């Protein structure tokens, strides 16, 4: 007896089952891909937001530091003004005895026979005008002032003969001098303290 077995429905069932498995696998792969894409997108978004927050903090710090720089430059300007005022006060302090020293030096260096009519000071320059009974006394005055420690560079600007009395001749002169200003000490820089040990 010959049995005939029809395998066609069995093959169709197998093919349908394979198609269902393929569809299920494709759906699982699609869901897995969607999950991976969502996780990746979330990670990238959180990274971008974190970086933007860091950038904002940096910008805020830069703005704060810019304000501090402006404040520091203002302080530097104020310090410079204070140092300039301090130097002016120190110069005035050192110059306050200068007029007395100059007059004392002139009293010592002016020889007999010379009479000073006026003494003018313009900055570090002194202009003397006076009367002498001879040219030699004026030359002696110029020589004496050239050796002085307080004044320097005596320069005879003018000398002229005048007749105040018929038998006596006088010489009027104008003499310029430069002051030897005392040197003001430079402002000392702050020296850090060295620990003893």
C-alpha positions, 0 to 999 in steps of 0.5 A: 500500500502506498501512502501519500503524505502531503507536506505542503500545509506543513511547509506553509505553516513553517514558512508562516512561523518563520515569517512571524519570527522574522517580524517579531525579531524585526520589531524587537530590533526596531524597538532596541534601535529606538531605545538606543537612539533615545538613550544616545539623544538623552546623553548628548542633550544632557552633555550639551546642557552641562557644557552650556552651564559650564560655559555660562559659569565661565562667562559669569566669572570672566565678567566678575574678573573684568569688574575686578580688573577695572577696580584694580586699575582704579586702585593703581591710579589712586596709588600713583596719585598718592605716590606723586603727592608723597614725592611732592611733600618730600620735595617740599620737606627737603626744599624748605631749608633751601632758601636759608641755605642759599642766603647763607651761602650768598652771604659767605661768598659775596666779597666786600665791595659788592652790594646785592640789589635783588635776588629772584628765584625761578624754579631751580634758577636764581637771578642776582642783580647788584652793584660792585665797585670794580670788575675784579670783585664781580669776577671774584664773586663768579669764581666763589659761586663756582666753587659752592656746593649749593649753587652751580653754573654761575653765568654773568649775563650783564655788567655795565659801568654807571656813574653815580658820583663824578669821581666814582665809577660803579658796575651794575651786574646781573648774574644767573645761577642754578641751584644744586637741588638735594636728591629726593630718595626714590620710593622704596619698593615693598620688600617681603619679610624674610622669616627668621630661622 
